Amino acid sequence: MKLWTHGNHVLPPLQITEALLKERDKQAKWNGIPLLLQKLYEHSHPNSDFSQCQSILKEISPLLSMEAMVYVTEDRKAAQESSFPNTYTFDLFGGVDLLVEILMRPTLITQKKKQKISDDLIKDCLSILYNTCICTEGVTRRLAERNDFVLFLFTLMTNKKTFLQTATLIEDILGVKKEMIQLDDIPNLASLVSSFDQQQLANFCRILAVTISELDTGSDDKHTLLAKNAQQKKNLGPSRAEINQATLLNIPGFIERLCKLATRKVSETTGTSSFLQELEEWYTWLDNALVLDALMRVANEEAEQSSTESSDESGLANTSTRTQLPQSMKIMHEIMYKLEVLYVLCVLLMGRQRNQVHKMIAEFRLIPGLNNLFDKLIWRKHSASALVLHGHNQNCDCSPDITLKIQFLRLLQSFSDHHENKYLLLNSQELNELSAISHKANIPEVDAVVNTDRSLVCDGKRGLLTRLLQVMKKEPAESSFRFWQARAVESFLRGTTSYADQMFLLKRGLLEHILYCIVDSECKSRDVLQSYFDLLGELMKFNIDAFKRFNKYINTDEKFQIFLNQINSSLVDSNMLVRCITLSLDRFENQSDAKVAEVLSECRLLSYMSQMSMRMSFLFRLINIIHVQTLTQENVSCLNTSLVILMLARRKEKLPFYLRTLQQMEYTEKYPGFILNNFHSLLRFWQQHYLNKDKDSTCLENSSCISFTYWKETVSILLSPDRTSPCAIVSYIDEAYMDIDRDFSEE
């Protein structure tokens, strides 16, 4: 007699008499599950008829789904504290392994006459497995370790009847899998994807999201650069996520279908009857609690509304609900799908094949399509109560409406960032406006504007960028969207500074809006403040009109003081703006234009920064707040800003004076050598980091308009070991305080 092995348990169910099992069952409150599993075992031998299995599963299923429903609908924390005896018993007696075996048996049998498992049996097996995964810890991980089973599940997705259950189980398993799967290993991936209808493809994107995102992207900014550099040395080849991204791009028509899905209107979605049928599937299927919750709440709200409005019999109220329901539910449904699709497109836009993806989504008119959806779907006015999910409040970022907006803004940011396709965010009229601005200022038009394919730009009265600005101005002060909106607009300005782009936004009142938020509403959120300072820097850099407008708005000492306090409250957040003012001041001082001279003399901000003591104060603090061991992607900009201040000093042959002043400031603080030693270490790290062959230095060049050669030379001069050189840091550190030879490594 074969023993039934499960984890650490060895259970010979066929050797235990039914009477004994029944007796023990009462004491242990097993609810008859071991007996049912024994029957299932007997009816699932290779040569047995599977028809009996289904009726046994029909008895087991309600016992488990009851517990899973509690888990999904209760507050998760409370659910975790309660126990789920049925699912635990089911797993304890080997139920999970038995179901996996039943599902996979047809693929393992080599006989000519293959066993055919009915769709309903597959559905029941998957549902029970999913319910057990939800309620019993460790089951999902165990399944995730079985690569053969994970890849087998993908083959079940070709069947429309079992698609939803399969997709949900795969998503759960991949979420805990230690090693990312390779999409290349999935049998016939391209034909699998081409067999999906639009609903299935959107659902499949939920699974893809796990396979194409780097595992630690969430906290990317927080990882130290030392740790990242060490990691890069270890990982010489592309990551699994990057390989999976390339695999997806090679599937014919994949990106085109995603663009169609992302831009289809709600009215183009499936007809009401099949739509309601699918909703019913959602309802009987426990995953997508998020979708379900959102949909059912909208439904209930409308049902209540219609029943209160109708004074007739309840039958009439029901009829009116039935005719009303689909539209609002369709909108929510569409939002859920677009979310997944936009996420996948966004990840691909940030990957190694960025240019290829850009070309494709421009060609498939993703941007004009999203522009047409902007008012009706993306930034629609909605009733917040319909979107609150269990255990959340209405401002929580889990709300589908909120998540869609953030995902949309992230996509715009990735799309615009340092790419000439960014002009597709405008319509033809707005592109003409850019040309007119350049013409009037007597400067050459930007090549990217001239080369933009007019058939791919936004249509309608306003392009996406202008719509975004309008929404931005109406956003409540405490809104979490402010951060993402500012980031999306800033990425449009990034790269080589364009006067026409800046003027386009200045004419639409963007500068005044940002200053209102920083000064008048005295914004407190650090993230939002940082995004506003960065945006302000890009908007004002080298633009004399912007400084003039700034001075007109910040027209009292009191306002100026509030502005300075906001800058000084966190220099890590505001250093890009400090860099912009420093660079702009340097350029204006070298111009002999009457308008520039007038603004230079009148502008509070430029006058403030023209004081040597202020520049020195910023330099001293910028070097003091960062150290090699704590450098991250977020604060390394402080090091580059301090370098900009010193490069401009070097141009004016004032470098020795700056270094001497830093030395004096150290002595005043009674810590001789602490700033200069730290700066020396930071610059040595800078060389390691930026002179790495993979490192893209064009960003530093574009943002500062200083050639990278000049950056490298300045760092070399500052790091010169010659103690007689007036421009070497070592010349300003007394021997007794010298501490510059230590090696820094990732601790």
N, C-alpha and C positions, 0 to 999 in steps of 0.2 A: 504493500500500500504506500503510495507516494505521500510524503508529508507536505502540507501546505505551508510554505515558508513565507514569513512576512516580517521584515525588519529583524528585530531580535526575538520575535515570537515564532515558535514552531507549533502549528496547530493542525492536528489531523482531524478535520471536521467529520470525515466519513467514519472515523472510528468511535466518535462520541455518539452514544445512542440518542435517539430523538427524545426519549423520556428524560434522560439526564439533562439534555440541553434545555428542555422545557422547564424543568424544575429549577435549574440554575438561573434561567431567564427571568423568572419571577423575582428571585432574590436580588439579582443584579440590575433589574429594570432595563433589560436590553431591548424591550419592545419587539421581541421575536426576530431581531435582525440576524443573529447567527444562524437561526433555522432557515431563514429566507436565503442567506448566502450559501448554505449547504445545498439547498435545492438548485440554486443558480449554478453552482459548481457542477452538480450532476447533469444539468441540462446544457452544459456548454462545452462538452467534450468535442474533439475534432469531428467525430462522425455523427454527433447528435443534431437534432433539429432545433434550430434557434427559436422556433415559434413560442416555445414555453418560456423562454428567458424574458420575453417582454412582459408577460403577465406578472412574473415575479418582480421585475423592476418597477412595475406600476404600484406594487404594494410597498416597496422600499422608498420610492421617490418622495411621497408626501411627508414621510417621517423626517427626511433630510431637508426638503425645501422649506418646511415650516421653520426650522432653525435658521436656515440661510436668510429667510425673509426677515426674521428678527434682526439678524446682523446688518442687513442692508438698510432697513428702515429705522432702526434705533440709532441713537448717537453711537458712533463707532467705539468710543472709549468705553461706554457702558456695556456695549456688546462684547468687547474683549474681556470684560471682567466676568461676564456670565459664562456658564459652561454649556457645551453642546454635546450632551451624552450620545445622541443617536449617530451623529457623524463620527464621533470618536470610536464608538463600537463598530461601526461599519468599516472604518479603517483598520481597527485593531484585529478584526477577523479577516483581514486580507481583501476586503472589497475593492479597494483602489486597484491593486495589482490584477485582480480578476477582470475588472472592466477593461483595463488596458489590454489584457490578453485577448478578451473577446473582440475588441475593436480591431486589433492588429492581426488577428488570426488569418483572415483572407489573404493578407500579403505574405504570410509566412508559409502557407501551405503550397506545396509544389504539385499537388495532384492536378490532373486535367480538369476534374470537376471542382471548380472553385465554389466555396460557400458564399452565398450572397446574404449580407446582413441588410435587413430592411432599414429604410431611412428613419423610421420611428424608433427602432432599437438603438441606432446610432445616436439619435437625439437624446433618448433617455440616458444612455451611458454618459454622454457629454454633460448633460445637466447635473447628473448625480456627481460626476467628478468635480464639476465646478463648485457645487454646493459644499462638497467635502473640502475643497481647497479654501473656500471662504472661511469655514468654521474651524477647521483643524490645522493647527500650526504644523509646519514641516511638510505637508502633503505636496504643496506647490513646488517646494524646493526639490523634493524627491523626483517629481515628474520632470522638472527642469534638467535634472542630471541625466535623464534618458534622452540622449540626442536622437536616437532612432524614432522615439515616440513623437518628439517635437517636430521632426521633419515629416513624419507620417501625418500629423494633424493638418499640415498644409495641403496634403492631397485630398483631404475631406472638404476643403473649401470649394472644390469645383461643383459640389452639389448644393444647389440653391436652398434646398430644404434644411440642410444642416449647417448652412454657412454661418448664421448668426451665433449659434452655440460654439462652433469651432473657433470663430474669430475671437470670441470673448475668452475662451479658455487659453488660446495661444497668447493673447495679450497679457493675461495674468501670469502665465508661466515665464514669458520673456522678461516680465518685470522683475523677477527674482533670479533669473539665470546669471550665474557668475560670469560666464564667458559669452560675449555677444555671438549670435549665430551668424553664419555667412550666408547671405541670400543666394549666392552661387550654388550652395548645396541643396537648395529646394528643387525637387524634380520638376522639370518643365516650367520654370518660373514665368517665362515670357508668355507661354500659352495660357497659364493659369491667370495671369493678370488680364490678358486680352479677353478671357471668358467672363470676366466680372462685368456686371451692369454698373451704372453710375453709383447706385446706393452701396453696392458691395465694395466698389473701389474706394469710396470715402471711408468705409469701415476698415478697409485694409490699410488705409493710411495711419490708423491708430496703431497698428502693428508695426508698420514701417518706421514710425517715429522712434521706436525703441532701438531699431537696428541701424539708424543712420546718425544718431546723436552721440557725440563723445560723452562718456559716462559722467564726467565731472564738469560739464559746461556750466551748470547752474552757479557754481561758486568760482568760476574762472578768474574773475578779477581779484579774488581774495588770495589766490595761490601766489607764493613768492616767486619772483623771477628766477632765483637760484634753483628752487625746486623744479621749475619748468625746464630750465636749461639742462639740469641733470637728467630729467626725464627724456628730453629730446635726444641727448647723447645715447641713451639706451635704445630708444625706438628709432632705428634708422629708416625702416620702411614705412609705407602708409599704414594707418591704423585700420582695424576691421570696419569701423564706421565709414572711413574714406573709401575702402574697397566696395562696401555695400552701396555707397552713393554712386560710384561709377557703374556698378551692376544695374542700378535702376535707370540711369541715363541711357544705357544701351538697350533698354526694352523699347521696341518701336512704338511710337505714339503715346508713350506714357506721360510725358510732360504736357503734350497737347490736351490729353483727356483731363489732367489735373486743372489746367487753365479753364477748360470748359466748365468743369464742376465748380470751380471757385467763382466763376462769373455768371453762372446761369441764374435767371430770376426765379423767384418763388413760384410764379405762375407757370414756369416751364417744368416744374417737378411732376412726379407721377400723378396720375388721376386719383380722384378721391377714393374710389373703391380699393384699389391696390394699396393706397397710402394707409387707409384705416386697417387693412388687413396686416400691413407691416407693423402698425402701432400695436396691434393685438399681439403680434409676435414679441415685440419689445416687452409688452406687459407681462406675458407669461415667462419671459426670459429674465432672470434676475439681474444680469449685469446692467451696465449703463444705468446704474441707479441715478446717475447725474442726469442723463437724458430723460429717463422716466419721470423723475421728480419734477423737472422743469415742465415737461409736457403735461403731466397730470395736473399740476397746479394751474397752468393756463386753462386747462379743460374745466377744472372745478370752478375756477373763478367765473368763467363765462357761463357755466351751467347755473351758478347761483344768480348771476345777473339776469339771465333770461327767465328764471323761475320767479324772481321778484317782479320782473316787468310784466309777466303774464298773469292776468287775473282769472284766466280760464282754467279748465281742468289741467292736471299735471301732464296729461298726455300731450297737450298742445305745447307745453313748456319743453317737453322732451324733443318734440319735432323741431322746435326752433333751435334748440341746442345742437341737434344733430346737423342742421344745415349751417350753423355758425362755426362749429368746432374746427373743421379742417383748416381754415385759413390761418388762424393764430397758431395752431399746432404745426402747420406746415412751416411757418416762419421759424419757430423754435427748432424744428427738425433740420431745416436748411442751415441754421446757425451752427448747430452741432457738427454737421458735415463739413461746412466751410472751414471751421476751426482746424480740423485735422489736416485738410488739404493745404491751407495756408501755412501751417506749421512745417509740413514736409517741404513745400516750396522755399520757405525761409531758410531751413537748414541747408538745402541744396545751393541756395544763393550765397551762403557763407563758406561753401566747401571749396575743394581744390579745382573743381570744374566750373568755377564761378562764371567765367566768360561764356562758356557753352550754354549754361543755364540761362544767362542773361539774354543771349541771342534768341533762344527758343521762346522765352516768355514774352519777349518783345514782339516776336513774330506772331505769336498766338494771342496777342492783344489782351494780355492779362490786365494791364494798367487801365486802359479805357473801360474794360469790363467792370473792374472794381469801382471805377468812377461812377458808372451808371447805377451801381448798387448802393452808393454812399448814403444817400438820404433815406432810402426805403428800408435798408437792411442793416448796414454797418453802423451808422450813427442815428438809428431811429430813436424816437421818443418811446419809452416803454414804461409799463407799470411795474415798478420795482418789486411789488409784492408777488407778482407772478414768477419771479425769478429767484426767490430765496430758496436755498436748498436746505435739507435737514441739517441741523447743527451749525448753520452759518447765519451771518447777518446780511442785510441787503447790500452792504458795501464790500462784501467779501469777494476776493478775486476769483472765486470758484464759479461765480455766476456766469452762465454761458454768454450772455450779452457782453459782460465786462471782458471776459477772456477773448471773445472775438475781436473787440476793439483793440486790445493790447496786441494780439497776434497780427492784426492788420497794420498797426503802427510799426511793429518790428519788421514786417515784410517791407514796408516803405523805407525804413532805415537801411536795411540790407541792400535794397534795390538801388538807392541813391548813392550810397557810400563810395566815394572815389570812383564813380563810373559815369561815363558820358551819356549813358542811356537815361540818366536822371531827368533829362529834358522831356521825356515822354510823360512826365507828371503834369505837363502844361498842355493847353490846347493851342491851336494854330494862332489865334489872336494874341495869346500871351507870349508865344514865341516871337511874334512880330514886335510886341512891346519890348522884349529884350533887345532885339536888333535896333529899335528906335533909341533906346537908352544909350547903347554903344555909339550909335551914329551921332547923337546929340553931344556926347562927351568927347567925341572925336578920338575914340579908341577903337582898335580893330575888334570885330565880332569874334566871340569864342568859336573855334572850329566845330566843337561838338554841337553848338546851336545850328550852325550852317548845315552840318551833315545829318541832322536829325530827320528821319523819315517821317514826313508829315502824315502819311497814311496810318501811322501807328500811335499817334498822340491821342490825348483825351479829346472827346467831342463834347458837345453841350456848351452851356454858357461859361462854365468854370472848370478848370483842370483840378486834379486831385490836390495839388499843393495849396491852391487858393481855398478850396473847401476845408482843408485841414486848418488853415489860418483862421477861417471864420469860426470853426468849432472851438479852436484854442482860446479865442477871445471870450467865448461864452462860458468856458469851463469854470465851475465853482472853485474857490480858492483852495479848498482842502482836497480836491480831486486827485486820485492817484494817476489819472491819465496825463496830468501836466508833464510828468517826467518823460513819458514815451512820446508825447507830442513834440516836446522840445528836441528830443533826440532825433526824431524823424526829420524835422525841419533843419536841424544842424547838419545832418548828414548830406542834405542837399547842397549846403554851402562848403562842405569839406573839400579838400584838394587844393588846387591852385586857386588863389583868391580871385573872384570875378566881380568886378565893380557892378556890372549889369545885374547879376544875380542879387547882390546886396541891395541895389536900388529898387529892384522889383519888390523885394520884401519890405524895404523901408517905406515905400509909397503906400503899402497896405497897413501901416501903423504897427508893425511888429516890434520895433524898438520901444515905443511908448508902452506897449502892452507888457513887455518883459520888465521894464523899469517900474511899472505900476505894481507888478507882482513882487519884485524885490524890495521896493522902497515903501509903497503905500500899504500893501497888504502885509508887509514884513513877514514874508514866507519863512516858515520855521523848518520845513522838511529839508534835510541835508541833500537827499537825492535830487529833489526838485531844484533846489538852489544851484547845485553843481551843474545840472543840465541847462539852467538859465544862464549861468556865467559862461559856460562853453559856447552856447548859442550867441550870446551877446558878443563874445570875443570874435567869432567868425563873421558876425554881422557888421562889426565896426572896424575890423582890421584894415588899415591903410585907407579908410574911407573918411575923408574930411567932412562930408555931408552928415555922416552918422555922428561924428563928434559934435557937430553944430546942433543937431537934433537932441543929442544927449544933454547939452548945456541948456537948451531951451526947456527941457523937461525938469532936469535937476537944477532948479533956478533959485534955490535958497541954501544957505549954509547948513540949515537943519536937515534938509533932504540929502545933501551931499554927505553929511556926517552919518546918516542912517545907512547910506550906500556903502561908505567906507567900513562901517561896523560889520555889515554883512560880509564884505570881502575878507576882513581880518578875522572874523569868527572862525573861519576854516580855510586856511590857505591851500590845503590839498584840493579843496573844491573850486577855489577861485583862481588857481595859479595860471590857468590857460588865458583868463582874461587879463591878468597882470602881464603875461607875455605879449598879448596883443597890444596893450597900451604902450608897453616899452618899445616894441618894434615900430608901431605907428608913429610914436613921438620921434624916434630916430629918423624915420623917413621924412616926416614933416619938417624937421629942423634943417634938413638938407635941400629943401625946396625953396625956390625964390618966387613964390606965387603970393599975390596980395591977399587972396581969400584965405589961403593956408595961414599966412602970418596973422590975420585977424582972429581966426579961430584959435590959433596957438596962444594968443595973448588973453583971450576971453574965457576959454574952456577951463573950468575948475579941475577937471580930471587930468588934462594935459599939464596944467600948471603944477598940480600936486606931484605928478610923476617926474616932472623936470627937475625937482629938487634932488640933489645928489643924496642927501641924508635919507630920503624916502626909498630910493632905489637900493641903497645899502641895507636899509632895514629889511626890505623884502628879501634881498639876497641872503642875509644872515639867517633869517627865519626859514627860508626854503631849504637851506643846507642842513639846518638844525632838526627839521622834522622828519628827515628820512635817513635810513641807514641801510647798508648793503643787505643785512639779514632780513630787513622788513620791506624791501622793495617789491611792489606788485605792479601789475599792468595799470592799476588805477593811480598810484602815486609816483611812478617813475617820471611822469610829466614834470614834477617839481624839480627833478635833476636837470631836465632839458631846459626848463625856464631859467634856472640859475645859470646854465651855460649860455643861453641867449644874452642875458645881461652882461656876462663877461666877454662874449664875442664882440658885442657892440662897443664895449670899453676898449677891447684890443684894437678895433678899427680906429679908434680915436687916440690910440697909444696911451691909454690910461690904465692898462691892466695892472702895472705895479702899484699904482695908487689904490686901486680897489683891494688888492691883496693886503697891502699895508693897513688899510682901514679895517679889514676883517681881523687882522692880528690885534689891532688896538681894541676892537670890540670884545675879543676874547679876554683880553687882560681886564677890561672894565667889568666883565662878567665873572672875573676871578677864576677862569678855567682856561689857562693858556694851552693852546694846541688842540683843544677838543673839536673845534669847528674845522680847522684846516686838515687835521689828521683824517677826520670823517670824510671831508670832501675829496681828499687824495684817494681813499678807498673807493668812494663812489665813482670817481673818474676811471679808476682801474677796471671796475666792474663795467662801466659804460663801454670801454674798449672791447672787453670780452663779449659783451652783449650785442653791440651795434656793428662791430666789425666782423661778425659771424657771416659767412657767405650766404646763408639763407635769409638773412635779415633784410627787410626792405627799408632802405634809408630815404626813399623818395618822399615819404610822409614828412620827415623832418625838414627836408628841402622845401617842399611845397608850402608847409605851414609857416615857415620863417622867411622864405625868399633868400635864404643864405645857403650857398652851395655846401654839399656834404663834405667836400674837400676842406673847406674852411672850418667846419665842425671838428674834423679829425685833427687838423693842424693845431687848433686851439687846445684840444685835449692833450696832444703830445707836448706842446710847450708848457702847459701847466704841470704835467707829470715829469718834466725833465729832472734828472737826478743831480744836475749841476747846481750846487748851492750858491754859485756866484751869479746865476741868471736872475735878473730882476722879475722875470715872468714865471718862475718856477715856484710851486707851492712850498717845496722844501726850504727855500730861502727864508721863509717867514715862520718856520717852526724851530724853536730853540732845540739844540741837541738833546737837552734833558727831557723834553716832552715828545721827542720823535717816536712815533708808533705806527710806522707805515708799511712794515715788511711782512706783517701777519698775513697768512693765506686765509681767504674766506672760502668756506665750503658749506654745502647745505647740511646743516646739523640734523 
